[in-house]
Amino acid sequence: MKGVTVVDHPLVQHKLTLMRKKDTSTKSFRQLLKEIGSLLAYEVTRDLPLEQVEIETPLTAMRAPMLAGKKLVFAPILRSGMGMLDGMLDLVPAARVAHIGLYRDPATLNCVEYYFKAPADLADRSVIVIDPMLATGNTAIAAVDRLLEAGAKDIRMACLLASPEGLSKFQGHHAAVKVWTAAVDERLNDHGYILPGLGDAGDRMYGTR
């Protein structure tokens, strides 16, 4: 799909396979999610703008590249998005963090907002929405809608798994938002879960499955 990047790096794919296994422990699942979060952040930020600045090395002066403008905002969708956040902050420790509290109504599959907190200057920063699963697409759409209302202009989406149905719906609402994912799986089941998937990421991360 146009605007969708599947991160096929061997380390990402290896860690994703370990996470898919039903006998992977909560501790291992949580650690793997953090590690993949860092690897995905590396890819999502590949084209960030740079500027040349004057610095002093121990030996001489030089011009060297640094990130231009204000730092990133990572916007995890609670609760499972928090599992990828620490890995991304390891890579970009100066990033700001926005929190988006959404849950999916099990009857309608529509999402309900219960919390939102973000930096006031979203318009001046690149925002990366984080959620392990882009399943129906409803949660991702609602998160981007909310960020746009708060003033965000440059938004990207990072997820662990996506479904074809979810991606199609998401792009129908937010065609300008690029998506990075470790895999696009086969389909959704009748309950809105990705198949073959890895189950409920939040439940597996917090040991409540």
N, C-alpha and C positions, 0 to 999 in steps of 0.2 A: 504494500500500500504506500502511496505517496505520503511523505511526511512521517513515516514510521521507520525507525532504525532498529533492527534486531541485532543486539550485541552478541556476536557469535564467538567472542574470544574463548579459547579453550578453558581457561580458569573459570569463567562465568558459567559455561555449560557444564563443567564438571561439578561445580558447587550446586547448581540448580538440580542436577540429577540426584545428588545426595539429599537435597531438601525434599524432593518428590517422594522418596522412599518412606513408606508408612511407619517403619520402625526407627527412623531417625529420632533421637531424643530431643526433648525440649531445649536442653542446653546447647546441643549441636545445631539445632534449627535456628536458634537465636543468633549464634555466632556466625553461621553461614549467611544469614540474612544481613547481618552487619557487614560482612566481607563483600558480599555482592553489592550492597549499597555503595561502598567505596569504589568498586570497579565500575558501576554504572555512572557514578558521578564523574569519573574520569572521562567517560565518553560523552556525557551530556554537556560538559564544559569545554569540549575540544575546540570550539570556535569562538570562545570568549575574546573580546578585543584586548590588545596589548598596547602599551605605550613605552617609549624609551625614556629612561630616567638616568640621572647621573649618580653613580655610587663610587665608593672607594673600596677596593679589595685590599688585602694586606700588602700588596705589591704596587698597585697603581690605580689611577682613576679610569673609569670606563663608563660607557653607556650600555645599559642592560634592560631587557624587557620586564615589565611588571603589568599586572592586570590594570586596565584602564577603568576609570569611573568608580562608582560605589560598589561595595561587595555584594555578593549574592544573598538571596533569601531562599532558604529551604522551607517548604510548606508541607509537612507531613499531614496526611489525613488520619485522624485518630480512629482507632487505636493502633492498628497494625503498621501504619506508616512510620511510627516511631522506631520500629525495628531496623529500618534502613537509615534513619537519621544519623545515628552515631557514626556509622561508617563514612557517611558523606562529610560530617563535621571533622572527622580525622583528616580528611583530604583538604577541606577548606575551613579551618578552625575560626576564621574571622567572619564567617557568614552569619547573617541574622536568621532568626527562625520565626515563622508564622505557624500557628496551630489552627487546624480546621477540624472541628468535631462534627462528624456526620455518621449516621448509622442507617442501614438499609432495613426498611420495614419488611419483615418476612412475608407478609400477606400480599403487599402491592409491589414489592421490590423498589419502591420509590425511596429516596433518601430524605432524612430529617436532620436539620442542623440543630445542634445543642451547644456549640461553642465556636467562637471565632476571635482570634487575637493576632494582629499583624503589625509590623512596623508602619509608621505613619507615612513614610516616603517610598511606598511600593512603586510609584510611578518612575522613580529614578533607579530602580534595581531590576536585575533579571531574577525571576521567581521560578523555582523548580518545584513542582507539585510532586509529592512522593506518596505512592500507595502500592503495596506489593501486587494487588490484583486489579486489573481493569477488566471486569467481568461484563455486567450489563452496560456499563458506561455511565449509569445514572449518577454515581457518586463523584466520578471524575468531572462530569459536566457541571454538577452543582458546585464543586470546589472551584472550578475555573470561573463560573458565574460570580461566585462570592468575591473572588480576588479581583475580578474586573470591576465590580461595584466599589471595591475599596481603592481603586485607582491603578492597579497593576496594568502594565502595557506589554511587557516582554515576559511571556509565560511559556514554560516547557513542562513536559510530563515524563516522569520516570517511574516505571513499574517493573515488577519481576515477571509477571505473566499477563497476557492479554488474550481475549477471545476475538474472533473475527467479527462477531455481532457487536461487541462492545466498542471495538475500534471504529466500525462503520458508523455507529450511532454518535460516538464522541466527535468524529470528524465532521459529521453532519451539523453539529452544533458549533464546533470550534476548529474549523479547518486550518486556521493560522497557527494553532498550537502543535508543535512537533512532539512526537512520542518516541521514547527510547524504552525498549523492553528486552528481556533476556530470551523470550520465546512468545510466539503466537500459537496457541494450542488449537485443538480441533473445533470445539464448539462449547456451548453452554448446555447444562442439563435442565430439567424442568424446574429446578429450584434456584436457577441462576448461578450455579457453580461452574467453574471452568473445568472441562474435561480434556485430557486426563488430569491436568492440574496437580495440586498438592494438598487439597483440602482447604480448610479455613485457616488462613495465615495467622490471624490474630489468636485463634484458639491454640494453634500449635506453638506459637511464640510464647504464650503465657501459660501453657500447660492446662488449658481448660477444655481441651477437646474430649 
